[in-house]
Each structure stands twice: as C-alpha cells, then as structure tokens.
Amino acid sequence: MDSQKGHPKLFSFEFFPPKTPEGMEKLRQTQRQLSQLHPAFFSVTFGAGGSTRERTLGTVLDILKEGDQAAPHISCIGTTKDTLKDILEQYLANGIRHVVALRGDLPSGTYGGGEFRYASELVHFIRQEVSKELIIEVAAYPETHPQARSAQEDLLHFKEKVEAGANAAITQYFYNPDAYFDFVERCEQHQITIPIVPGIMPIANFSQLSRFSDACGAEIPRWIRQKMAGYGDDAASIRAFGLDVVTHLCDTLLSAGAPGLHFYTMNSAGLTSVIWDRLHLSSYKT
C-alpha cells in the first residue's frame, strides 16, 4: 500500500443519467446535498454503446452549472474513433478536463465491437488524438474482471491502461478489503503506482445488490449474504446492517492508506451521507 499513501484523500460520487424530468430534478437535489461535502468530482455513467450520450452530457453540464467538477464516463465498445473524438471535443469545449475511460458493454441485441477492443486502446487514443492534459480515470477489478481468464491476465490488462496514459483508477465495488489490499500489492510488484481508489457501494436493497453483483462479478461474502437473508423483508434492519458493514469497510480501507473513496450513489444521497458523517470524512483535506 506504500504507493497509495502520502497524498490528500480524494472523495467522489457517481451518478447515472436520469431518464425522466422527475429523475433529473431528484438528481439535482441529490447533487446539491452531496455538493456540501465538497467532493473532488462527480462522475456520470455512459450507457452501453453510448445509449445515454446526450443525457450524460446534459447531466455533466448541470453539475458544472452548480459549480462542481464533473467527470463523464467514456465507453469505446460499439463506437467509432470519429464519434468518440466528437464526444471528447464536445466535453473539452464545455470545460471538462476529467473523464473515466472504460471499455463498456454492447447494448443488448447488438453485435460488433466497433474500432476498439480494450480500454487501453481508448486511453491511448485519447492521449494521442485528443488531449495530453485530460485527467483519465480507468477501472480496476480487485476481485478480477468477470471476463478475464485469470487474475494475472487481468492485472496485465490493467497495466496496459496505466502505460497508455491513465492517471488514476477507480475499482469495482467489493466488500472484502483484503481483495483490495492484495490487488494493490500486486500492482506495486508490477511498478504500477497510480492512485487506485476503492469503489464503494452502500447497501440499500439486498436483492437488487445481489443481481448487480452476479452481473458484474463483485463478490458478496457469505457471512453478509447469510445475515441479510436472516432479516427477510425487514428493510430497516437491512439498512442498519448495511450501513455498519460499509462504514467499517471504508474505515478499514482509509486507515490502511487507501487514497480516497468513490461512492456509487445510485442517484441518492441518504446512505452515502450517513456513511460520510460516521467516518467524519469532512475532516479530511481534499
């Protein structure tokens, strides 16, 4: 964990572009609440194959209008270099200097991967064709990407993204801190020294979380599953237990030198704000 120490902690929050005017208004309220915590930035997701392109831009511009920093996700699967260059230049024209570069997924029912196969190719393209100055975040998988053939292969793909020009990484969410510590240690052994920020998923709805986790390869430890199952439909107990689990996870990570936290908010401020207050994160200098 040595490479993760010695810098101010950075905290950030992730949103997804709402589909309705009501959802957009709710997100504005969420942003204003979380903005009071002075995050380093808000990231905004990008749908499979660019399916939320305009909504991602609109959400990012709304965040900028409120005086906060924004980092749109850029997905390269299923698109062309010209399209991506247009999107990135549009972001640059609006004052955006920070992106999250991902491989992404194809929309359901479509075929063909476009002109890019891997996120490392996207990072290289941005650096060579668009901007040397953009801050580029990439994804990291402490528990290994679900499509990787091995943990070692996954780590080498991650190193390729770093060597292509990534500035920092945000991990897939996890609940076993040892997975993160082991991943960072293996990165250090491969001379990977960029900040690797843990992704944090508060637990609001356990059945929903289980579906997400099965889809993205994030492991929910057996003891957590058993405890949650024991609560049945008792939403209050699930919420309280989930807050305890995630708060303890965050405390363990920060105490051991993690460079910050990136919260997957699901467009809601409640659980993230409670965890923030419990950890006294406002006392950290960002």
Secondary structure, 3 states (H helix, E strand, C coil): CHHHCCCCCEEEEEECCCCCHHHHHHHHHHHHHHHCCCCCEEEECCCHHHCCHHHHHHHHHHHHHCCCCEEEEEECCCECHHHHHHHHHHHHHCCCCEEEEECCCCCCCCCCCECCCCHHHHHHHHHHHHCCCCEEEEEECCCCCCCCCCHHHHHHHHHHHHHHCCCEEEEEECCCHHHHHHHHHHHHHCCCCCCEEEEECCCCCHHHHHHHHHHHCCCCCHHHHHHHHHHCCCHHHHHHHHHHHHHHHHHHHHHCCCCEEEEECCCCCHHHHHHHHHHCHHHCCC
